[in-house]
């Protein structure tokens, strides 16, 4: 089986697996990350096959939707790639990417790093920024039944991994505990350049949000 055939089969598998997923973590999220990853990879020295597979499988089973189980995504990816006859060295690399890509409150020290992970992580973080990032954030907040905003609940900064994972704070707070931190945590030059514009858009959005909340405009 050629690399292109493996990538196409993987895309079809992921699309099928995530057909009923929450709107911010569905197939369209994967497709956007896949596109971002290919754009960034064009400016980096990486194994594009691993970048594409990692981008496609990075959220195959997000722990948020599986009772916090952080092993299920790796297991599902491993089983699927094995059925396609993918080499174990590649499967192991994909598994490490899935295990180490998440933000996890920003205080998570990854136990693995590679140029391919750097590209995919940037691609994933870009989808948490800008107009799409705002839409995804409010979509997930609604999915979890959270308040949109509560002025009496201030954003918690520097949360531990468990605090971040278990937080049920209003959706606006998520901008401060994650989204606005991402610009300075990008790995690649291309990722940083792409993140800058999206970051500025979010700042403008928040300024307008508070003006409207306060009845100013």
PyMOL commands that set and color helices and strands:
alter all, ss='L'
color gray80, all
select helices_A, chain A and resi 3-17+27-41+48-57+63-65+72-83+88-100+104-106+115-126+130-143+161-166+173-177+179-185+189-213
alter helices_A, ss='H'
color red, helices_A
deselect
rebuild
show_as cartoon
